[in-house]
Amino acid sequence: MTKKKIILSFAALAISFGAMSQARVGVKGGWNLSSISVSNDGSVDKDKSLSGFNIGVIADLPLVPRILSFQPGVFYTTKGSKLVSGDPNNSASVYRKYTTTPSYIEIPLNFVGKIPIGEDTRLFAGIGPYIAFGVAGKNKVISSLGGVTTTTETNIKWDDDTPFNSGDANQGFDKYKRFDYGGNLMAGAEIHGLILSAQYGLGFAKINSGSDNGSNDKNKNRTFSLSAGFLF
């Protein structure tokens, strides 16, 4: 190995160790506005959107100090949608409100570019994939007729699929796939460690149990989030 290669190798190692020495961890949480796509092209009905939350931890691992970072994380996040029919103010008609609120442990793997705009202040934008694992959730139906209201609530059922198994014997029309994956787009600002961000999560996997095909591959998670956090 020539002296030049040796010098370049040591320089690369020094940069890598220097970047890792600037690694930070933090907490982050916020509000979700979630929906579930209603067509194969991924469109959603905004009237079916549902409020929820996200909370978790992140790491900021500099790839190029102060300019580019890798930001993995682990979050508990709620998703879902609602469907309303009838008029709640008209006792002569049947009013129904159906909500589904699956909750996931989600692991985002974002690459974040940063633009310094002041002392320890940066604007940033990021993109990356996520993987998620369904852990809880409820299906709830509220019905009202003639001033009488009834409420039915059941736990969401999850099938035992994996990304490598399309022949799950536990598949069912009334179940959700436990595994989800997709992509994130995010933007925001970092001010002295304080993070303010907006993010859109685009699910790629059909959430309903069963194999995918051109006629039923419709229902996928869509989640807009506003979050705040702090990197230590």
PyRosetta script that sets phi, psi and omega in degrees:
from pyrosetta import init, pose_from_sequence

init()
pose = pose_from_sequence("MTKKKIILSFAALAISFGAMSQARVGVKGGWNLSSISVSNDGSVDKDKSLSGFNIGVIADLPLVPRILSFQPGVFYTTKGSKLVSGDPNNSASVYRKYTTTPSYIEIPLNFVGKIPIGEDTRLFAGIGPYIAFGVAGKNKVISSLGGVTTTTETNIKWDDDTPFNSGDANQGFDKYKRFDYGGNLMAGAEIHGLILSAQYGLGFAKINSGSDNGSNDKNKNRTFSLSAGFLF")
pose.set_psi(1, 131.2)
pose.set_omega(1, -178.3)
pose.set_phi(2, -73.6)
pose.set_psi(2, 162.8)
pose.set_omega(2, 178.7)
pose.set_phi(3, -59.4)
pose.set_psi(3, -37.5)
pose.set_omega(3, -178.7)
pose.set_phi(4, -62.1)
pose.set_psi(4, -43.2)
pose.set_omega(4, 179.8)
pose.set_phi(5, -66.3)
pose.set_psi(5, -38.9)
pose.set_omega(5, 179.1)
pose.set_phi(6, -62.8)
pose.set_psi(6, -44.8)
pose.set_omega(6, -179.4)
pose.set_phi(7, -62.9)
pose.set_psi(7, -43.5)
pose.set_omega(7, 179.9)
pose.set_phi(8, -65.1)
pose.set_psi(8, -37.8)
pose.set_omega(8, 178.8)
pose.set_phi(9, -64.3)
pose.set_psi(9, -46.0)
pose.set_omega(9, 178.3)
pose.set_phi(10, -64.9)
pose.set_psi(10, -35.2)
pose.set_omega(10, 178.3)
pose.set_phi(11, -65.2)
pose.set_psi(11, -42.1)
pose.set_omega(11, 178.9)
pose.set_phi(12, -63.8)
pose.set_psi(12, -42.0)
pose.set_omega(12, 178.0)
pose.set_phi(13, -63.7)
pose.set_psi(13, -41.0)
pose.set_omega(13, 179.8)
pose.set_phi(14, -63.3)
pose.set_psi(14, -41.0)
pose.set_omega(14, 178.6)
pose.set_phi(15, -64.7)
pose.set_psi(15, -41.9)
pose.set_omega(15, -179.6)
pose.set_phi(16, -63.3)
pose.set_psi(16, -47.1)
pose.set_omega(16, 179.5)
pose.set_phi(17, -65.7)
pose.set_psi(17, -37.0)
pose.set_omega(17, 177.8)
pose.set_phi(18, -63.3)
pose.set_psi(18, -41.2)
pose.set_omega(18, 179.3)
pose.set_phi(19, -65.9)
pose.set_psi(19, -44.4)
pose.set_omega(19, -179.2)
pose.set_phi(20, -65.2)
pose.set_psi(20, -30.0)
pose.set_omega(20, 179.0)
pose.set_phi(21, -68.1)
pose.set_psi(21, -16.8)
pose.set_omega(21, 178.1)
pose.set_phi(22, -96.1)
pose.set_psi(22, 6.6)
pose.set_omega(22, -179.8)
pose.set_phi(23, -63.2)
pose.set_psi(23, 141.3)
pose.set_omega(23, 179.8)
pose.set_phi(24, -131.6)
pose.set_psi(24, 158.2)
pose.set_omega(24, 173.9)
pose.set_phi(25, -122.8)
pose.set_psi(25, 159.1)
pose.set_omega(25, -178.0)
pose.set_phi(26, -160.1)
pose.set_psi(26, 178.2)
pose.set_omega(26, 176.2)
pose.set_phi(27, -118.6)
pose.set_psi(27, 153.3)
pose.set_omega(27, -176.1)
pose.set_phi(28, -156.9)
pose.set_psi(28, 144.3)
pose.set_omega(28, 177.7)
pose.set_phi(29, -163.8)
pose.set_psi(29, 166.3)
pose.set_omega(29, 179.8)
pose.set_phi(30, 174.2)
pose.set_psi(30, -158.3)
pose.set_omega(30, -171.3)
pose.set_phi(31, -104.6)
pose.set_psi(31, 136.9)
pose.set_omega(31, 174.5)
pose.set_phi(32, -109.7)
pose.set_psi(32, 141.7)
pose.set_omega(32, 165.9)
pose.set_phi(33, -120.4)
pose.set_psi(33, 103.5)
pose.set_omega(33, -171.4)
pose.set_phi(34, -108.6)
pose.set_psi(34, 157.5)
pose.set_omega(34, 174.8)
pose.set_phi(35, -153.1)
pose.set_psi(35, 172.8)
pose.set_omega(35, 178.4)
pose.set_phi(36, -127.5)
pose.set_psi(36, 130.2)
pose.set_omega(36, -176.1)
pose.set_phi(37, -61.5)
pose.set_psi(37, 150.3)
pose.set_omega(37, -174.3)
pose.set_phi(38, -117.8)
pose.set_psi(38, 2.3)
pose.set_omega(38, 179.4)
pose.set_phi(39, -146.6)
pose.set_psi(39, 164.9)
pose.set_omega(39, -177.2)
pose.set_phi(40, -66.7)
pose.set_psi(40, -20.0)
pose.set_omega(40, 177.8)
pose.set_phi(41, -85.2)
pose.set_psi(41, 1.8)
pose.set_omega(41, 174.2)
pose.set_phi(42, 89.4)
pose.set_psi(42, 6.8)
pose.set_omega(42, -178.9)
pose.set_phi(43, -71.0)
pose.set_psi(43, 155.3)
pose.set_omega(43, -178.9)
pose.set_phi(44, -128.3)
pose.set_psi(44, 161.0)
pose.set_omega(44, 174.5)
pose.set_phi(45, -102.1)
pose.set_psi(45, 112.0)
pose.set_omega(45, -174.5)
pose.set_phi(46, -61.4)
pose.set_psi(46, -25.6)
pose.set_omega(46, 179.5)
pose.set_phi(47, -71.2)
pose.set_psi(47, -10.7)
pose.set_omega(47, 179.9)
pose.set_phi(48, -99.0)
pose.set_psi(48, 5.8)
pose.set_omega(48, -177.8)
pose.set_phi(49, -67.9)
pose.set_psi(49, 152.1)
pose.set_omega(49, -172.8)
pose.set_phi(50, -135.7)
pose.set_psi(50, 134.1)
pose.set_omega(50, 178.4)
pose.set_phi(51, -79.6)
pose.set_psi(51, 146.8)
pose.set_omega(51, 177.7)
pose.set_phi(52, -159.3)
pose.set_psi(52, -154.8)
pose.set_omega(52, -176.7)
pose.set_phi(53, -150.4)
pose.set_psi(53, 165.6)
pose.set_omega(53, 172.2)
pose.set_phi(54, -140.4)
pose.set_psi(54, 145.9)
pose.set_omega(54, 177.4)
pose.set_phi(55, -153.1)
pose.set_psi(55, 139.6)
pose.set_omega(55, -178.8)
pose.set_phi(56, -179.6)
pose.set_psi(56, -163.4)
pose.set_omega(56, -178.9)
pose.set_phi(57, -125.4)
pose.set_psi(57, 150.3)
pose.set_omega(57, 178.0)
pose.set_phi(58, -134.2)
pose.set_psi(58, 163.7)
pose.set_omega(58, 171.2)
pose.set_phi(59, -126.1)
pose.set_psi(59, 145.5)
pose.set_omega(59, 175.6)
pose.set_phi(60, -116.8)
pose.set_psi(60, 108.4)
pose.set_omega(60, -175.5)
pose.set_phi(61, -112.0)
pose.set_psi(61, 104.5)
pose.set_omega(61, -175.8)
pose.set_phi(62, -64.4)
pose.set_psi(62, 129.2)
pose.set_omega(62, 171.0)
pose.set_phi(63, -96.2)
pose.set_psi(63, -42.7)
pose.set_omega(63, 168.9)
pose.set_phi(64, -125.4)
pose.set_psi(64, 109.9)
pose.set_omega(64, -172.1)
pose.set_phi(65, -48.2)
pose.set_psi(65, 128.9)
pose.set_omega(65, 176.2)
pose.set_phi(66, 67.2)
pose.set_psi(66, 2.5)
pose.set_omega(66, -178.8)
pose.set_phi(67, -122.7)
pose.set_psi(67, -44.8)
pose.set_omega(67, -176.4)
pose.set_phi(68, -137.8)
pose.set_psi(68, 129.9)
pose.set_omega(68, -179.8)
pose.set_phi(69, -132.6)
pose.set_psi(69, 154.9)
pose.set_omega(69, 168.8)
pose.set_phi(70, -101.7)
pose.set_psi(70, 125.3)
pose.set_omega(70, -176.3)
pose.set_phi(71, -122.8)
pose.set_psi(71, 88.9)
pose.set_omega(71, 170.9)
pose.set_phi(72, -81.2)
pose.set_psi(72, 163.8)
pose.set_omega(72, 178.1)
pose.set_phi(73, -161.0)
pose.set_psi(73, 172.9)
pose.set_omega(73, 173.9)
pose.set_phi(74, -136.4)
pose.set_psi(74, 123.0)
pose.set_omega(74, -174.9)
pose.set_phi(75, -131.1)
pose.set_psi(75, 148.7)
pose.set_omega(75, 162.8)
pose.set_phi(76, -98.2)
pose.set_psi(76, 121.8)
pose.set_omega(76, -174.4)
pose.set_phi(77, -138.2)
pose.set_psi(77, 141.7)
pose.set_omega(77, 177.6)
pose.set_phi(78, -100.6)
pose.set_psi(78, 145.7)
pose.set_omega(78, 177.4)
pose.set_phi(79, -136.0)
pose.set_psi(79, -166.9)
pose.set_omega(79, 176.4)
pose.set_phi(80, 127.8)
pose.set_psi(80, -163.4)
pose.set_omega(80, -175.0)
pose.set_phi(81, -165.2)
pose.set_psi(81, 169.8)
pose.set_omega(81, 176.0)
pose.set_phi(82, -135.0)
pose.set_psi(82, 158.9)
pose.set_omega(82, 177.6)
pose.set_phi(83, -138.7)
pose.set_psi(83, 125.4)
pose.set_omega(83, -177.2)
pose.set_phi(84, -121.8)
pose.set_psi(84, 136.1)
pose.set_omega(84, 174.3)
pose.set_phi(85, -136.1)
pose.set_psi(85, 147.5)
pose.set_omega(85, -179.9)
pose.set_phi(86, 86.2)
pose.set_psi(86, 178.8)
pose.set_omega(86, -177.6)
pose.set_phi(87, -115.1)
pose.set_psi(87, 116.1)
pose.set_omega(87, -178.3)
pose.set_phi(88, -66.4)
pose.set_psi(88, -17.0)
pose.set_omega(88, -178.6)
pose.set_phi(89, -95.1)
pose.set_psi(89, -0.3)
pose.set_omega(89, -179.7)
pose.set_phi(90, -112.0)
pose.set_psi(90, 103.2)
pose.set_omega(90, -175.7)
pose.set_phi(91, -69.3)
pose.set_psi(91, -12.9)
pose.set_omega(91, -179.5)
pose.set_phi(92, -85.9)
pose.set_psi(92, -10.0)
pose.set_omega(92, -179.7)
pose.set_phi(93, -113.0)
pose.set_psi(93, 159.6)
pose.set_omega(93, 177.8)
pose.set_phi(94, -85.3)
pose.set_psi(94, 125.0)
pose.set_omega(94, 177.0)
pose.set_phi(95, -110.7)
pose.set_psi(95, 131.2)
pose.set_omega(95, 177.2)
pose.set_phi(96, -133.5)
pose.set_psi(96, 139.1)
pose.set_omega(96, 173.2)
pose.set_phi(97, -130.0)
pose.set_psi(97, 118.7)
pose.set_omega(97, 180.0)
pose.set_phi(98, -112.0)
pose.set_psi(98, 127.2)
pose.set_omega(98, 176.4)
pose.set_phi(99, -126.2)
pose.set_psi(99, 141.9)
pose.set_omega(99, 172.8)
pose.set_phi(100, -125.5)
pose.set_psi(100, 128.6)
pose.set_omega(100, -172.5)
pose.set_phi(101, -131.4)
pose.set_psi(101, 71.4)
pose.set_omega(101, 175.9)
pose.set_phi(102, -68.8)
pose.set_psi(102, 142.9)
pose.set_omega(102, 177.1)
pose.set_phi(103, -117.1)
pose.set_psi(103, 142.4)
pose.set_omega(103, -174.4)
pose.set_phi(104, -130.8)
pose.set_psi(104, 151.8)
pose.set_omega(104, 159.3)
pose.set_phi(105, -91.4)
pose.set_psi(105, 116.5)
pose.set_omega(105, -172.5)
pose.set_phi(106, -117.4)
pose.set_psi(106, 137.7)
pose.set_omega(106, 179.8)
pose.set_phi(107, -118.3)
pose.set_psi(107, 100.4)
pose.set_omega(107, 174.6)
pose.set_phi(108, -83.0)
pose.set_psi(108, 146.5)
pose.set_omega(108, 179.2)
pose.set_phi(109, -130.4)
pose.set_psi(109, 77.6)
pose.set_omega(109, -171.7)
pose.set_phi(110, -96.9)
pose.set_psi(110, 143.7)
pose.set_omega(110, 170.6)
pose.set_phi(111, -105.4)
pose.set_psi(111, 125.0)
pose.set_omega(111, -168.9)
pose.set_phi(112, -121.4)
pose.set_psi(112, 121.6)
pose.set_omega(112, 174.1)
pose.set_phi(113, -94.9)
pose.set_psi(113, 138.9)
pose.set_omega(113, -173.6)
pose.set_phi(114, -123.7)
pose.set_psi(114, 144.0)
pose.set_omega(114, 177.5)
pose.set_phi(115, -122.8)
pose.set_psi(115, 111.0)
pose.set_omega(115, 178.2)
pose.set_phi(116, -65.9)
pose.set_psi(116, 133.2)
pose.set_omega(116, 177.1)
pose.set_phi(117, -126.8)
pose.set_psi(117, 3.3)
pose.set_omega(117, 179.5)
pose.set_phi(118, 178.8)
pose.set_psi(118, -174.4)
pose.set_omega(118, -179.4)
pose.set_phi(119, -66.8)
pose.set_psi(119, 112.5)
pose.set_omega(119, 179.4)
pose.set_phi(120, 56.7)
pose.set_psi(120, 33.3)
pose.set_omega(120, 177.3)
pose.set_phi(121, -131.5)
pose.set_psi(121, 130.5)
pose.set_omega(121, -176.9)
pose.set_phi(122, -141.3)
pose.set_psi(122, 144.8)
pose.set_omega(122, 164.4)
pose.set_phi(123, -92.0)
pose.set_psi(123, 148.9)
pose.set_omega(123, -179.5)
pose.set_phi(124, -143.0)
pose.set_psi(124, 158.7)
pose.set_omega(124, 172.7)
pose.set_phi(125, -142.5)
pose.set_psi(125, 145.5)
pose.set_omega(125, -176.4)
pose.set_phi(126, -145.1)
pose.set_psi(126, 163.1)
pose.set_omega(126, 177.9)
pose.set_phi(127, -151.1)
pose.set_psi(127, 148.4)
pose.set_omega(127, 177.8)
pose.set_phi(128, 172.7)
pose.set_psi(128, 169.6)
pose.set_omega(128, 179.1)
pose.set_phi(129, -86.0)
pose.set_psi(129, 166.9)
pose.set_omega(129, 169.0)
pose.set_phi(130, -139.1)
pose.set_psi(130, 154.6)
pose.set_omega(130, 169.6)
pose.set_phi(131, -125.9)
pose.set_psi(131, 149.0)
pose.set_omega(131, -175.5)
pose.set_phi(132, -143.6)
pose.set_psi(132, 155.1)
pose.set_omega(132, -176.6)
pose.set_phi(133, -132.1)
pose.set_psi(133, 116.4)
pose.set_omega(133, -179.4)
pose.set_phi(134, -67.9)
pose.set_psi(134, 130.6)
pose.set_omega(134, -175.8)
pose.set_phi(135, -125.3)
pose.set_psi(135, -20.8)
pose.set_omega(135, -175.7)
pose.set_phi(136, -163.4)
pose.set_psi(136, -176.2)
pose.set_omega(136, 175.9)
pose.set_phi(137, 141.5)
pose.set_psi(137, 162.6)
pose.set_omega(137, -178.0)
pose.set_phi(138, -131.7)
pose.set_psi(138, 148.5)
pose.set_omega(138, 164.5)
pose.set_phi(139, -111.0)
pose.set_psi(139, 127.3)
pose.set_omega(139, -174.5)
pose.set_phi(140, -131.2)
pose.set_psi(140, 134.2)
pose.set_omega(140, 177.9)
pose.set_phi(141, -124.7)
pose.set_psi(141, 124.4)
pose.set_omega(141, 174.8)
pose.set_phi(142, -112.5)
pose.set_psi(142, 123.3)
pose.set_omega(142, 179.7)
pose.set_phi(143, -121.7)
pose.set_psi(143, 141.3)
pose.set_omega(143, -179.6)
pose.set_phi(144, -140.1)
pose.set_psi(144, 132.4)
pose.set_omega(144, 177.6)
pose.set_phi(145, -152.3)
pose.set_psi(145, 127.2)
pose.set_omega(145, 178.1)
pose.set_phi(146, 60.4)
pose.set_psi(146, 33.0)
pose.set_omega(146, 179.4)
pose.set_phi(147, 81.5)
pose.set_psi(147, 0.4)
pose.set_omega(147, 178.5)
pose.set_phi(148, -104.0)
pose.set_psi(148, 123.7)
pose.set_omega(148, -177.6)
pose.set_phi(149, -114.0)
pose.set_psi(149, 133.8)
pose.set_omega(149, 175.8)
pose.set_phi(150, -123.9)
pose.set_psi(150, 145.9)
pose.set_omega(150, -179.3)
pose.set_phi(151, -127.5)
pose.set_psi(151, 130.7)
pose.set_omega(151, 176.6)
pose.set_phi(152, -123.3)
pose.set_psi(152, 131.4)
pose.set_omega(152, -177.9)
pose.set_phi(153, -135.6)
pose.set_psi(153, 131.1)
pose.set_omega(153, 178.5)
pose.set_phi(154, -134.1)
pose.set_psi(154, 153.6)
pose.set_omega(154, 174.8)
pose.set_phi(155, -72.8)
pose.set_psi(155, 143.7)
pose.set_omega(155, 174.8)
pose.set_phi(156, -66.8)
pose.set_psi(156, 137.4)
pose.set_omega(156, 175.4)
pose.set_phi(157, -95.6)
pose.set_psi(157, 136.0)
pose.set_omega(157, 179.6)
pose.set_phi(158, -114.1)
pose.set_psi(158, 138.7)
pose.set_omega(158, 173.8)
pose.set_phi(159, -83.6)
pose.set_psi(159, 175.2)
pose.set_omega(159, -175.2)
pose.set_phi(160, -105.4)
pose.set_psi(160, 35.0)
pose.set_omega(160, -179.6)
pose.set_phi(161, -69.3)
pose.set_psi(161, 160.5)
pose.set_omega(161, 167.9)
pose.set_phi(162, -133.0)
pose.set_psi(162, 164.3)
pose.set_omega(162, 177.7)
pose.set_phi(163, -61.2)
pose.set_psi(163, -12.9)
pose.set_omega(163, -176.5)
pose.set_phi(164, -110.1)
pose.set_psi(164, 7.0)
pose.set_omega(164, -175.2)
pose.set_phi(165, -130.2)
pose.set_psi(165, 110.3)
pose.set_omega(165, 179.3)
pose.set_phi(166, -102.9)
pose.set_psi(166, 1.9)
pose.set_omega(166, -177.2)
pose.set_phi(167, -114.5)
pose.set_psi(167, 37.0)
pose.set_omega(167, -175.8)
pose.set_phi(168, -63.9)
pose.set_psi(168, 125.7)
pose.set_omega(168, -179.5)
pose.set_phi(169, -72.1)
pose.set_psi(169, -14.3)
pose.set_omega(169, -177.8)
pose.set_phi(170, -95.1)
pose.set_psi(170, 11.1)
pose.set_omega(170, 178.2)
pose.set_phi(171, -64.0)
pose.set_psi(171, 151.4)
pose.set_omega(171, 177.9)
pose.set_phi(172, -167.8)
pose.set_psi(172, 151.6)
pose.set_omega(172, -178.2)
pose.set_phi(173, -61.6)
pose.set_psi(173, -30.0)
pose.set_omega(173, -176.1)
pose.set_phi(174, -94.3)
pose.set_psi(174, 15.8)
pose.set_omega(174, -178.7)
pose.set_phi(175, -116.9)
pose.set_psi(175, 159.5)
pose.set_omega(175, 172.4)
pose.set_phi(176, -106.9)
pose.set_psi(176, 151.1)
pose.set_omega(176, 171.2)
pose.set_phi(177, -68.9)
pose.set_psi(177, 135.6)
pose.set_omega(177, -178.1)
pose.set_phi(178, -73.6)
pose.set_psi(178, -32.9)
pose.set_omega(178, -176.9)
pose.set_phi(179, -97.6)
pose.set_psi(179, 136.0)
pose.set_omega(179, 176.4)
pose.set_phi(180, -132.3)
pose.set_psi(180, 154.0)
pose.set_omega(180, 174.9)
pose.set_phi(181, -152.2)
pose.set_psi(181, 159.5)
pose.set_omega(181, -178.5)
pose.set_phi(182, -178.5)
pose.set_psi(182, -155.9)
pose.set_omega(182, -178.4)
pose.set_phi(183, -133.2)
pose.set_psi(183, 154.2)
pose.set_omega(183, 179.4)
pose.set_phi(184, -119.4)
pose.set_psi(184, 143.3)
pose.set_omega(184, 166.6)
pose.set_phi(185, -122.3)
pose.set_psi(185, 133.4)
pose.set_omega(185, -176.2)
pose.set_phi(186, -143.6)
pose.set_psi(186, 156.4)
pose.set_omega(186, 176.0)
pose.set_phi(187, -154.3)
pose.set_psi(187, 154.2)
pose.set_omega(187, -179.9)
pose.set_phi(188, 172.9)
pose.set_psi(188, -158.4)
pose.set_omega(188, -178.7)
pose.set_phi(189, -139.9)
pose.set_psi(189, 147.6)
pose.set_omega(189, 174.3)
pose.set_phi(190, -120.2)
pose.set_psi(190, 121.8)
pose.set_omega(190, -175.3)
pose.set_phi(191, -127.1)
pose.set_psi(191, 104.2)
pose.set_omega(191, -179.8)
pose.set_phi(192, 51.9)
pose.set_psi(192, 43.6)
pose.set_omega(192, 178.5)
pose.set_phi(193, 91.4)
pose.set_psi(193, -20.2)
pose.set_omega(193, 176.7)
pose.set_phi(194, -76.9)
pose.set_psi(194, 130.5)
pose.set_omega(194, -178.8)
pose.set_phi(195, -112.8)
pose.set_psi(195, 128.5)
pose.set_omega(195, 172.3)
pose.set_phi(196, -123.4)
pose.set_psi(196, 123.4)
pose.set_omega(196, -172.9)
pose.set_phi(197, -145.6)
pose.set_psi(197, 155.2)
pose.set_omega(197, 170.7)
pose.set_phi(198, -120.7)
pose.set_psi(198, 141.8)
pose.set_omega(198, -176.1)
pose.set_phi(199, -144.3)
pose.set_psi(199, 145.9)
pose.set_omega(199, 174.2)
pose.set_phi(200, -123.4)
pose.set_psi(200, 123.1)
pose.set_omega(200, 178.9)
pose.set_phi(201, -103.8)
pose.set_psi(201, 125.4)
pose.set_omega(201, -175.9)
pose.set_phi(202, -113.5)
pose.set_psi(202, 104.6)
pose.set_omega(202, 179.9)
pose.set_phi(203, -71.2)
pose.set_psi(203, 139.0)
pose.set_omega(203, 179.1)
pose.set_phi(204, -102.0)
pose.set_psi(204, -15.8)
pose.set_omega(204, -174.1)
pose.set_phi(205, -105.2)
pose.set_psi(205, 137.9)
pose.set_omega(205, 173.0)
pose.set_phi(206, -63.1)
pose.set_psi(206, 133.8)
pose.set_omega(206, -175.3)
pose.set_phi(207, -83.8)
pose.set_psi(207, -22.2)
pose.set_omega(207, -179.0)
pose.set_phi(208, -73.6)
pose.set_psi(208, 141.4)
pose.set_omega(208, 178.6)
pose.set_phi(209, -62.2)
pose.set_psi(209, 147.7)
pose.set_omega(209, 180.0)
pose.set_phi(210, 113.1)
pose.set_psi(210, 164.8)
pose.set_omega(210, -177.3)
pose.set_phi(211, -71.6)
pose.set_psi(211, 156.0)
pose.set_omega(211, 179.8)
pose.set_phi(212, -86.3)
pose.set_psi(212, 145.5)
pose.set_omega(212, 170.6)
pose.set_phi(213, -156.2)
pose.set_psi(213, 172.4)
pose.set_omega(213, -173.3)
pose.set_phi(214, -64.3)
pose.set_psi(214, -20.6)
pose.set_omega(214, -176.1)
pose.set_phi(215, -93.4)
pose.set_psi(215, -22.0)
pose.set_omega(215, -175.8)
pose.set_phi(216, -128.9)
pose.set_psi(216, 8.4)
pose.set_omega(216, -177.9)
pose.set_phi(217, -82.7)
pose.set_psi(217, 66.2)
pose.set_omega(217, -169.8)
pose.set_phi(218, -113.2)
pose.set_psi(218, -44.8)
pose.set_omega(218, -166.6)
pose.set_phi(219, -86.7)
pose.set_psi(219, 104.6)
pose.set_omega(219, -178.9)
pose.set_phi(220, -130.8)
pose.set_psi(220, 149.7)
pose.set_omega(220, -178.2)
pose.set_phi(221, -70.7)
pose.set_psi(221, 138.2)
pose.set_omega(221, 173.1)
pose.set_phi(222, -132.9)
pose.set_psi(222, 126.1)
pose.set_omega(222, -174.1)
pose.set_phi(223, -141.2)
pose.set_psi(223, 120.8)
pose.set_omega(223, 171.6)
pose.set_phi(224, -100.3)
pose.set_psi(224, 134.3)
pose.set_omega(224, -175.6)
pose.set_phi(225, -131.6)
pose.set_psi(225, 141.8)
pose.set_omega(225, 167.7)
pose.set_phi(226, -118.0)
pose.set_psi(226, 123.2)
pose.set_omega(226, -171.3)
pose.set_phi(227, -134.8)
pose.set_psi(227, 157.7)
pose.set_omega(227, 172.9)
pose.set_phi(228, -134.0)
pose.set_psi(228, 149.6)
pose.set_omega(228, -179.7)
pose.set_phi(229, -163.4)
pose.set_psi(229, -175.5)
pose.set_omega(229, 180.0)
pose.set_phi(230, -145.9)
pose.set_psi(230, 133.5)
pose.set_omega(230, 174.4)
pose.set_phi(231, -100.3)
pose.set_psi(231, 127.7)
pose.set_omega(231, -177.7)
pose.set_phi(232, -93.3)
pose.dump_pdb("model.pdb")
